[in-house]
Amino acid sequence: MRAKLTIFRFNPDSDKEPRYQTFEIDIEPGETVLAALLKVYEMFDPSLSFRFACGKLKCGECSVMVNKSPCLACEKKIEPEMIIEPLPNLPVVKDLVIDRNKVLNTIFKLASLLRKSPNAAYRAGGIDSQDVDTYVKLTSCLECLMCQSACPVLKKDSEHFIGPLGLLWFAQENLLDSSKWDEVRDLLEMCTGCGECWEACPSKVDFLEDAITGLLNKGEA
């Protein structure tokens, strides 16, 4: 199978503007975008930068845009023609690599209540049996950052909003009490409930029902 890959290229150390570079490669039908990127790297251009770790739908590191849709490169099957770009609205380190540390650190900076170990509250105090199913759903998140990339509120106001992932971490932590609700409520009120985060999530975490609505119900209790 012959595939045409048009790949976003940008090195902030040397490029004034992003550009696109096209590669035509032979690849077996059914192989993944990650396999295609590895072939480009190994056979055509070792300067191409992209990120992956497990390659088995476990880590979320390989998230990219393919033909304007977010996906995991290790899951997405190759197509005859593809435009491959980094997740939009997030800082780019080089080519397809986004600055994950900057995104995550911004969440912690804006939400001082969050611990850097999101599940610590459950490990320390246990979990009620009726909350187990919700807990499992919330912790299925791969932290791939597709939800952050898709969020229209975060696109407009990244300096004040923690985004879907930050709200999900609040739900995981279950930190709410009378002294903390005001800060969490202000962040929750920025969410418009558009559902773009859920649509982008490869784990199909229901941010609206399991995280955001759960937090609102907890705060109003």
Residue pairs with C-beta under 8 A, 6 or more apart in sequence:
1 26
1 27
1 28
1 29
1 78
1 80
2 24
2 25
2 26
2 80
3 24
3 25
3 26
3 27
3 36
3 78
3 79
3 80
3 81
3 82
4 22
4 23
4 24
4 80
4 81
4 82
5 22
5 23
5 24
5 25
5 36
5 37
5 40
5 82
5 84
6 20
6 21
6 22
6 81
6 82
6 83
6 84
7 20
7 21
7 22
7 23
7 37
7 40
7 48
7 83
7 84
7 85
7 95
7 96
8 18
8 20
8 83
8 84
8 85
8 86
8 95
8 96
9 15
9 18
9 19
9 20
9 21
9 48
9 95
10 17
10 18
10 19
10 92
10 94
10 95
11 94
11 95
12 92
12 93
12 94
20 83
21 45
23 40
23 44
23 45
25 36
25 39
25 40
25 43
25 44
27 35
27 36
27 39
27 78
29 78
30 77
30 78
31 77
31 78
32 73
32 74
32 75
32 76
32 77
32 78
33 64
33 66
33 71
33 73
33 74
33 76
33 77
33 78
33 82
33 84
34 52
34 55
34 62
34 73
34 74
35 78
36 78
36 82
37 48
37 50
37 73
37 84
37 96
40 48
41 48
41 50
48 95
48 96
49 93
49 94
49 95
49 96
49 97
50 62
50 64
50 73
50 95
50 96
50 97
51 61
51 62
51 96
51 97
51 98
52 59
52 61
52 62
52 73
52 74
53 59
53 61
53 62
54 61
54 74
55 62
55 74
56 74
57 72
57 74
57 75
57 142
57 202
58 142
59 142
60 72
60 142
60 143
60 144
60 145
60 202
61 144
62 72
62 73
62 74
63 70
63 71
63 72
63 73
63 87
63 144
63 145
63 146
63 149
63 202
64 70
64 71
64 73
64 84
64 85
64 86
64 87
64 96
65 71
65 83
65 84
65 85
65 86
65 87
65 88
66 73
66 76
66 79
66 82
66 83
66 84
67 79
67 82
67 83
68 83
70 87
70 146
70 149
70 150
70 200
71 202
72 142
72 144
72 202
75 202
84 96
85 96
86 92
86 95
86 96
86 97
86 98
87 98
87 145
87 146
87 148
87 149
88 149
89 148
89 149
89 151
89 154
89 155
89 158
90 98
90 99
90 103
90 145
90 148
90 149
91 98
91 99
91 102
91 103
92 98
92 99
93 99
98 145
100 145
103 145
103 148
104 143
106 158
106 162
107 114
107 162
107 163
107 165
107 166
107 169
108 114
108 116
110 160
110 161
110 162
110 166
110 187
111 162
111 166
111 169
111 170
111 183
111 187
112 183
113 170
113 173
113 175
113 180
113 183
113 184
114 166
114 169
114 170
114 173
114 175
115 121
115 173
118 169
118 172
118 173
119 139
119 172
119 173
120 173
121 172
121 173
121 174
121 175
122 135
122 172
122 174
127 135
134 210
134 214
135 172
137 205
137 206
137 210
138 168
138 171
138 172
138 205
138 210
138 211
139 172
140 203
140 205
141 165
141 168
141 201
141 203
141 205
142 202
142 203
143 165
144 202
145 165
146 200
146 201
146 202
147 163
147 164
147 165
147 168
147 196
147 197
147 198
147 200
147 201
147 205
147 207
148 154
148 163
148 164
148 165
149 200
150 196
150 197
150 199
150 200
151 161
151 163
151 164
151 196
151 197
152 192
152 194
152 196
153 161
153 163
153 190
153 191
153 192
154 161
154 163
154 164
157 190
160 190
161 187
161 190
162 187
163 197
164 191
164 197
164 207
164 211
166 187
167 187
167 188
167 191
167 207
167 211
167 212
167 215
168 205
168 207
168 211
170 176
170 184
170 187
170 211
170 215
171 210
171 211
171 212
171 214
171 215
174 218
175 184
176 184
176 215
176 218
176 219
181 219
184 215
184 219
185 219
188 212
188 215
188 216
188 219
191 212
193 208
193 212
195 207
195 208
197 207
198 204
198 205
198 206
198 207
198 208
201 207
205 211
